[in-house]
Amino acid sequence: MLIDHVVRHHVLHVTLHRDLDVTNRAAVALQIQALVQTHRPNRVVVAVPTADPTPATLSALARVDRMCASLGIPLVLSGASARTRRLLDVTGD
């Protein structure tokens, strides 16, 4: 399993258990998008496995960020370095 999730107080918390690669990045992005569409949270918090994720992980997060932005839902990265948050232009937790 690559991700876990929980919804608390209208906040979707997603945990990535390991960095992604090109074989699983799209599937993870689609899973997170489905969770957002199902739960319609006020905020999405994604806990990344490393402070500086792989390019494939960044790609999936960028896709999720674009979808969240289109819905007006803020995306927060937990465990990410300031550099990673700047790359995606998101806040940290």
C-alpha positions in Angstrom: 0.0 0.0 0.0 1.4 3.3 -1.0 -0.9 5.7 0.8 -3.2 5.8 3.9 -5.8 8.4 4.6 -8.0 9.6 7.3 -10.6 12.5 7.4 -10.7 14.5 10.7 -12.7 17.7 11.1 -13.2 18.1 7.4 -9.4 17.8 6.7 -8.2 15.0 4.5 -4.8 13.6 5.8 -2.9 11.5 3.3 0.3 9.7 4.2 2.7 8.6 1.4 4.6 5.6 2.8 7.4 5.8 0.3 8.7 7.9 -2.6 7.0 7.3 -5.9 8.5 6.3 -9.2 7.2 6.5 -12.8 5.3 3.2 -12.4 3.0 4.4 -9.6 2.9 8.2 -9.6 -0.2 8.5 -11.7 -2.1 5.8 -9.7 -1.3 7.6 -6.5 -2.4 11.0 -7.9 -5.6 9.5 -9.0 -6.2 7.9 -5.6 -5.7 11.2 -3.9 -7.9 13.0 -6.4 -10.7 10.4 -5.8 -10.4 10.9 -2.1 -10.7 14.7 -2.5 -13.7 14.3 -4.8 -15.4 11.9 -2.4 -14.8 13.7 0.9 -14.7 17.4 -0.3 -12.5 18.4 2.6 -11.8 22.0 3.6 -8.0 21.2 3.4 -5.7 18.4 2.3 -2.6 17.6 4.2 -0.1 15.2 2.6 2.7 13.8 4.7 5.6 13.0 2.4 8.1 10.2 3.2 11.3 12.4 2.8 12.0 16.1 3.0 13.1 16.2 -0.6 10.9 13.7 -2.6 11.8 12.1 -5.9 10.8 13.8 -9.1 8.0 11.3 -9.6 6.6 12.1 -6.1 6.8 15.8 -6.9 5.0 15.2 -10.2 2.1 13.4 -8.4 1.9 16.2 -5.8 1.9 18.9 -8.5 -1.0 17.1 -10.1 -2.9 16.9 -6.8 -2.1 20.6 -6.1 -3.5 21.7 -9.4 -6.7 19.8 -8.8 -7.0 21.1 -5.2 -6.4 24.7 -6.5 -9.2 24.3 -9.1 -11.6 23.3 -6.3 -10.4 26.1 -3.9 -9.0 23.5 -1.5 -5.6 24.4 0.1 -2.9 21.7 0.0 -0.4 21.5 2.8 2.7 19.3 2.8 3.9 17.8 6.0 7.5 16.7 6.4 8.6 18.5 3.2 11.6 20.8 3.1 11.2 24.5 2.5 12.7 24.0 -0.9 10.1 21.3 -1.8 7.2 23.6 -0.6 8.6 26.4 -2.7 8.8 24.2 -5.8 5.1 23.4 -5.4 4.2 26.8 -4.0 2.3 25.2 -1.0 2.5 25.7 2.7 3.9 23.4 5.3 2.4 21.9 8.4 
